[in-house]
Amino acid sequence: MSQDSLKRAADMLLHGATLLAEPCPYCSGVRVLQSGQALCISCGAEPDSKDKVTQEGIKSIEQQMLELTRQLGSTTDAELRAKLLDAISELSKMMAQKSN
């Protein structure tokens, strides 16, 4: 696992990215998804950005949206609410990409 890939993945997670349930197609490592682009934490592979999220990925996105919605309903912190709404919006965009 390269330090560069690990740092980049951590930065992506801090900025609203999500962990994918499906492993990297190249090394079976953990992947992070942001704005439709996946990054493997282990090997650093970035499949073509035109790749569609698989059905398993859609289930993961749906679960993440549910969790974010629960968090949104239980907080009154305006800054946190804005971040949660941004994350939900990104996930919605990914869902729309899958249906195209």
N, C-alpha and C positions, 0 to 999 in steps of 0.2 A: 504494500500500500504506500503510494508516494505521499509525502507531506503536502505537496502542492494540491493534489486531488482532495486530500482530507480537509485542508484549509478552505478550499473552494466549496466543497460540499457543506461544511459548517457555516460558511458565509451565506450560502443559498438557503439553508434551513433557518438561519436568523432573519432572513428577508422573505419568509413566507413559503419556501419550498416545502415539498412533502416527500416522505420516504415512499418508494414504490414497493408493493408486495411482490412483484415479479423480479427475479434476479437478472443481472446483466447477461445478455445472450452470449457474451464472449468469455467471461470468467466466472459466472454465477455469483458475482459480488453484489453488494447492496447498492441500489441506485436511488438518486435524489431527482425529483422532477420540479422544474420551475419554468413557467411560460412555455410549456410544451416541449422543453428540452430536458433530456435525461443525462445525468452524469453518474458514472460508476465510481464509487468511492475507492474500490480496490485497484482497478486497472486504468481508470481515467477515461475510458471509452465514452464517446458521445455519439450515439447512433444518429443518423440523418434526422434533422429536425422535422422532416416531412413524415417520419414514422408516426403511425397512429397509436394511441394508447389502446392496449388490448382490453378484452372484457374483464379480466382480473383487475386491471388497472382502474377500470370504471367502478368496480365494486369498492376498491380502496378509496377512490375519490369520494364516492357516496358516503362511506363511513367517516371520512375526514370532514366532509361537509356537515354531517350530523353532529359530530363532536364540536366543531366550531360554532354551530348554531346553538348548542347547549351552553357553551361558554359565553356566547353573546347575550343570551337570555339571563345569565346569572351575574353579569358585571354592570356596574354603573360608571366605571372609569372610561371617560370619553376617548382617551388615546388608545386604550386597549380595544374598545369597540371599533374604532376606525381601522385598526390593524386586522381585527377579525373580519370585518366587512371586506377589506382588500383581499384577504386570503380566500374568502368565500367567492368573491368575484373572479379571482384567478382560477379557482377550481371549476366554476361555471363555464369559463372560457374553454377549459380542457374538455369538459363534457360536450360542449358545442362542437369542438373539433372532431370528436369521436363520431358524432352523428352525421357529419358531412361526408 
